[in-house]
Amino acid sequence: MTNAYDDMLPWHERQSGAQQARENDYRTPYQRDRARIIHSAAFRRLQSKTQILAIRQNDYSRTRLTHSLEVAQIGNGIVHQLKHSQPSDAPFQKWLAQEALIETVCLSHDIGHPPFGHGGEIALNFMMLDHGGFEGNAQSLRILGKRGSYSQTYGMDVTRRALLGLLKYPVLHDDVVGEYPNKPSSFRQFKAAHWSPPKCLYQEESDLLDWITEPFSAQDKLALQQTHRHQPQAHAKACHSSFDTSIMDLADDIAYGVHDLEDAIVLGMVTKDMWLEHLEPKLQALDCPYLSTNLESIRHQLFSKQSHLRKEAIGSLVSWFITSCFISENEAFEHPLLRYQIALPSPQRQALDCLKQFEMQHIIKRPEVQMLVYKGQQMLLEMFEAYSADPERLLPSEIAREWHKASQINPQAGLRIICDYMSSMTDDYASRMYNKLFVPSLGSVFEPM
């Protein structure tokens, strides 16, 4: 009979096979994972990548880095809430993530996202359409499992369970990609809505997917990769993910739905009138005692122009979502890491969805925001075209050598190297490289690549 520690051992493994910490190093495997994320260049670059509002448009709004820190803090809060609000002998408790593990997963969940937010993601997917696509979550897994800076072969070489937690969409590109329209004749005719990527892993990461899911039974592996397709020509979507992923995903939703709303209010993009007309009636219609009691005071605090009152309202909403969480079970799975999921009661889930939809409609889709997204997309489209036309001439020398080596094996692998390079760019760096490539009066040979 195995004990609890033996059950956990496969999830402590790293692709490299390295198990031993340095001498006199008593950190857990997940504490070492977290350190690798925090000290990585890919994580630092998130400080200059767009969350919702473009970097440098103001000095207040959140970046991908601050968003990731907030997701980690909320994820940690959810784990702590479950640990102490539920019986200590509840079956899920043994499999509840350690603090360092959930923080690792949350801190790294956006680490593969490109410059200029989801607009940049769509642009890179368009350029990689015939070569395996581009998707931010897939790129995050690629960085941690293959391209990070802690191993020549295994990326960040983090533990199997950390990679499982990051595996939000455990399906391969070719199994879920739908049909795209004909490509436009000009980048100026690029319509973003037509070129969104499927949520997936890249086809070339199939070996990594196999390694992550190795401890599961054949039945669980098959169920984990189940998909559904709303329309015959649309992308299919994964149906399932792990226990840790469900916590990270909910923490991400809360950070987006609540904290990003704070930015928009402070910057005047969301007014009290907009709240009263478009959001409060939907929240009032929900059968929810908390909202019935607190909605008026929350509105007053959010729009009071006093930061301590606004923070009180934001904290109250976050606390409400965290303390409402409960554990659900999916009996289709045998393994606890797939069987257990975090969930919200229906009113809370609907309230969070209302917040997210409000932000999408009244912040992200605003023409002045979308013009910035469009500009970033156009920059990436033109840069990718230039780099792929003459990589050895235009790419930084180290990237050019890597491109050459990969292209000798497979031309598609060479384009993936260009895509890796471009997706790693910050908004500022991408803008500088665009100017060096295309604006005659800007850029200098003395500027670093």
N, C-alpha and C positions, 0 to 999 in steps of 0.2 A: 504493500500500500504506500502511495506517495504522500508526502506531507505538503503543507501549503507552500513551503519554500520551493520544493521540487516543481510544483505546478507553475511557478513563476519563472523558473530558470530559462525556458525557451525564449521568454520575452525580454530577458536581459542580454541576449546574444547580439553581437554586432556582425555585420557581413564579413569583416576582416577576420573574425574568429577571436579577436583580442578580448580577453576576459579580465586580466589582472590590471588593477590600478597601479599607479606608481607606489613605490615603497612608502609606507606610513600614511597613505592616502585613504581615509576612511569614508569618503563620500560614496553615496549610492550611485549605481549606474545612471539613474535619471538626473542626479545632481551634476554629473559630468556631462550628460547630454545638454542640460540647460546652459552650462558654462560654454559649451562649444557654439551654441546658437548666439548667445549674447556677445561673444568675442569674435564673431565672424564678420567679414566685410559685407556679406550679403545682408545681414541684419542691420548693420550701420547704415547701409544705403537707404533703408526705409525712411530715414529722417528727411530725405529729399525726394520722396515719391508721393504723388497725389493720393489723398484719401477721397475726399469729395470735391473740395475747392482747391484750385490750382495753387501750388507752392508760390510764395512771394507775392500773391495777390494781397496778402495781409500777414501780420505776424502773430495771429491768434489761433487760426483754425488748425485742426488736427492733421497730422501727416500719417502715413502708413505705420511709422514707428510708434507714435503716441497711441494710435488706434490699437496696435498689437499689444502694447503695455496694458491698456485698459481691458482688452479681451482676456489677457492673462490674469489680471486682478479679479475680474468677474468669474472666470473659470475656477480660480482658486476659491472664491467665495461660494460657488455652487457645491464644490467638493466638500468644503468645510460644513456647509449647511446639511448636506446629506449625511455626512459622518456623524453629526451630533444631534440631528433631529429624528433620526431613525434608530431602531433597536440595534445595539452593537452586534447582536448575533444574526442579523438579517443576512441572507445568503449573498447579497450583492456586496456587502461590506468588504469581504476578502478581496474583491476585484476592483474596488473603488481606487481611482488613481491617486498616487502619492502627489503631494504638493509640487515637487520638482517636475514630475512627469506631465501634469496637466499644464504647468507653466511652459514647459518645453513645446508642447503641441500648440498651445495658443500663441506663444511668441513667434513661432515659425509658420503659422498658417498662411500668412501673406508674403512670405519671403521670396516667392517666385514671381510676384506680380510686377509688371513692367512699368516704365514711365507713363505718365498721363492716364493712370487709372484703367478702368475697363475699356476706355477708348483705345488705349495703347494695345491692350490685349486683342481687340478685334482687328486692329491694323496688322499686328504680327500674325494672327491667324490667317488673314487674307493672303499675306505673302508666303505663308507656309502651307497653303491650301492643298497643294499637290504633293506635299512632302511630310505629311503627318500632323499638320495643324499646330496651333499654339494655344495653350490654356493655362491660366495662372496657377490653379491648384496642381496641375500636372507638373508645372515648372518648379513649384515648391518641393514636391516629392523628388524631382530630378536633382535639385540642389542638395537636399539632405542625403539622398541615396547614391548619387553618382558624381555631382559636379562641385560639391563644397570643397573647402580648403584643408581638410584634416586628413585626407587620404587621396592618393593618386587615382585610385579605382573606385572607392566607396563614398566619395563625397564627405559629408560630415561624420560618416561612420557612427551614427547614433544607434541606439538599441532598436530591436525589432518592434517593441511596443510603441516607441515614439513614432516610428514610421507608420504603424497601424493607425495610430491616433490621427495622423496627418492625412490618411487615406480617405478623403471625403467622398470620392467617387471611384470605387474599386472596380472599374471597367475600362477596357482598352478602347482606344480611339476608333478603330475600324469596326468595332461591334456596336457603336452607338451613333456614329456620324450619319447625318441625314443628307438630303440633297440641297445643293446650293444653286442659285440662278447663274446665268452666264455672267462672266466677269465684264465689268464696264471697260470701255476703250480708253478711259482716262481716269487717273486717280481723283480728279475733280468731280467725277460722277459717282464716287464711292458713297454708297448708302450703308451706314453702319449696321442698321437692323438686319441686313441680309447676310452678314458675315460673322455672326456670333459663333464661337466654337462650341462643340459639345463638351459637357463636363466629364472629364475622363483622365486616364493616364495615356501617355504616348505609347504607340505600339512597340517602340524599342525598349520600353521599360517593362515588358512582359516578364522578363527574368526576375526583376525586382519585386513585382507583384507576387510571383510564385514563392520567392523567399519569405516575404512578409507573411503570407497566409499558410506557410508550411505546417505550423502546429495544428491547424484546423482539420477536421475530418473532410472527406471528399464531399459529403452531403452539405456541410457548412460552406465549403468553398463554392459549390455550385449555387447555393442560395444567396451567398454574398454578392455574386455577380449578376443577379437577376436585374432586368431592366424593364421599363415600360415606355411606350411611345404614344403620345397624345394624338398625333396625326401621322398618316403613313409616310410623308416626306420629311417630317421634322426629325431633329435629333432625338434619340432615346436618352433616358436618364436612369442612373442607378437608383435602386429602391432601398438599399441598406448600407449601413456603415457600422463602425464599432461603438462600444459604450463610451470610450474616451472621445471619439469624434463627435458624438451627440452632445457632449458637454461643451466642447470647443465651439460647435456650430451654434448652440444656443447662446453662449457667451458673446459670440460674434454678432448675432442678431440683436442682443440687448445693447451692446456697445454702439452699433449702427443706429438702432431705433431710438435710443435715448441720448447718448452722449453726442452724436453727430447733430441731433436736433438743437442741442445747446449752442453749437457754433453758429447755426443759421439764425437763431434768435438774437444772439449777441451782435452779429453782423448786419442785422436788420433785414435779412432775406425772408424771415418768417415774422409776421406781425400778429398782434392780438386779433385783429379782424380776420386774418386768414385762418387762425386757429379756431375762432368762433364759427366761421362759415364752413370750413372744410373738414375739420378734424373732431372738434368737441361733440357735434351731434352724433357722429358714428360711435364715439366712446360712450356717450350717454345711453345709446341704444343697447349696449351690451348688458347682460344680466350679471352685474358685478358689484357687490356691496362696497368694495374698496373705492371704485370709481364714483359710485353714487355719493359716497361720503366725502371724498377728497378732491374731486375734479375741479371744483371752484377754487379751492385754495391753491392747488397746483398751478392753475392758470394765472392766478394773482401773483404767485411767487415767480413763475417763469418770465412774466412780462413786467416785473416790478422795477427793473433797471438796477436792482441791488444784488450784487453778486452772491452775497451770503444766502439770500432768499432763493435765488435761482439754483444754487447748489443744493439747498435743502430739498427743493422739488425734484431735481435730478436724482439725488440720493434716495429719496422716498420711492421713486418709480423703480430704480434698479433693485432696491431692497425688496419691493413687492414681487418683482419677477423672480428673484433668487429664492425667496422664502416660499414661493408657490410651487417650486419644482417637485416632481415626484418621479419614482422609478416605475417604468413599465417593462413588461416582459414580452418578447417575441418568441413564441413557442416553436417557430419554424427552425430555430437554431438550437444546437446542443451546447456550444461553448458559451460560458458566461460573458466573455468579452463581446459577443455578438447578441446574446440573448437579452441582456439588460440594456436599457436605453433611458436617457433622461427626457422628461416631457413636461409640458405646462398644461394645466387645466384649460378647457376650451375658451372661457372668457379671457384669460390672460394671453393665450395664444392669439386670439382675435385682436386683442388690444395692441399687442406687439406688431402684428401684421398691419394694423391701421397706421401705426406710427411709421413703419417702413414704407408703406404705399404713399403716405402723405409726403415723405421726404423725396421719394422718387418723382412724384408728380410736380411738387412745388419747389424743389431745390435742384435736383439733378437734371430734370428736363427743361429747366429755364433756358431760353435762347442764349443768354449771356454766358451761362455755364457751358452749354453745348458748343458754342463757338470756340471756346478754349479747348474743349475735347477734340473738336474737328481739326483745329490747328495742330494739336499734338499728333493726331492720326496722320495728317498729311506729311508732317516731318518724318515720322517713322517709315511711312510707305516709300518716300523718296530716298531716304537713307538706305533702307534695305535693298532697294533696286540698285543703288550705286555700289554698295558693298558686294553684293552677289555678282555684279557684272565684272568686277576686277578686284577680287579679295586680296590678292598678294600685293597689290599696289596701294590699297586704301585702308586696309585693316591695320591696327597696331601690330607690330612685328610678332609678338608672342601669340596673338590670336590668329594671325596669318599662318604661322607655323602649325598651329593646331588644326586650322582649316585644311591645310595642305595634307597633313597626315590622315585626317578623317576622310577627305575626298578621294584619297588613293584607294580606300576600302569601298566607299559608297558615296556617290555625289549627294545623296540626301543627307548623309551624316555631316558633310561639309556645310550644308545649309543650316543644319541644326546648330552647328558651332556659331554661325553668324547670328542665329536667333538667340542663342544663349547670351552672346555678347550684348546684343541690343536690349534684351529683356533685363539685363543686369544694370542698365544705365539708370541714373537718377534723372529727374526732369531737367535739372540744370546741365548735367553732362550731355544729355541728348540735344539740348538747345545749342550748346557750344559746338558739338560735332556737326550739327546741321549748318551752323554759320560757317564753320571751316570748310565744309564741302561745297556750299552753294552761294554764300554771300561774299562777293569779291573783296569788299572793303573790310571784312571782319576775319579774324583768325590770324595766327602767327605760327611760324615754324618753331618758335620758342615755347609755345604752350604745350604742356604734356598731353599725350594721348590718353 
